[in-house]
Amino acid sequence: MKRIICFTIALICLNVVCRAQSEAVLFKKRELNKGNFSKEDVKQQFASYDFSKLWDKTPNEFIYGFIGPDYQRIRIKFITVTKGPSSNSYAVYGKSMVKANISDFKGTIEITDILKLKYVSKGLNDEHKNEGIKGQFVILGNYIFTEPNDQSHAGIFKGSFKSSFYLDKNDEIHYDDIDQQSDSFTNNEFVGTWNPYNKDLSKRCNWGDYRIPNGGSLDGGAGEFSPVDKYLLFGWQNKRDSFGNDAKAKQANEEEQALWWK
């Protein structure tokens, strides 16, 4: 009987892991199969470029993430991103925070694809119409970040990501914020898992700029990210309190903007 129970538990854990891992795979596959890209991968065209500035552009109070089935809030901060010897590899050092637990992590971002959008957006009210933008592009790739195993609640972040940039008339790259006024705007989407060292069970862990990829029922906002009521007790109350103009909102915004990683 014990053997049957253990086998059943193992199958459940394996199934959870496979589902979570496949989310990252499907996220990347879905992006690759979109029809709004030119056919060729233009990664080689950008081999000499340094994309590290794309991942530290957004103020941390607008980077939202969740971990686990209850959409527990996780905050992610990339402190340094450095291009490696490979043109497609970047070394990352950063910190995460869940509740009051802050952990270091380090690891690698690996670019696998760079695709060009067929059409260039002109932005809200055609504000970018005459700027000579040569193209908008999407970077796809994989990441793996490890936390020191002597830290409490330590593990490994692993998954796929999508980042967007545009090329200006001088062949300089920029974080793609052309459509930032759009309700659904997002960038730097990371989809994957967090796997603790001391347990077999992995947790979904996704984050992104301004919106969270595959955020399910967590995000009830129209014009901007807003956590729904049922998840406020999982670390999202302060974000909700930051809306408004009263003293409570002012204090909440100060907390949202605090440099918690320092």
Secondary structure, 3 states (H helix, E strand, C coil): CHHHHHHHHHHHHHHHHHHHHHHHHHHHHHHHCCCCEEEEECHHHHCCCCCHHHHHCCCHHHEEEEECCCCEECEEEEEEEEECCCCCEEEEEEEEEECCEEEEEEEEEEEEEEEEECCCCCCHHHCCCCCCCCEEEEEEEEEEEECCCCCCCCEEEEEEEEEEEEECCCCCEEECCCCCCCCCCCEEEEEEEEEECCCCCCEEEEEEECCCCCCCCCECCCCCCCECHHHHHHCCHHHHHCCCCCHHHHHHHHHHCCCCCC
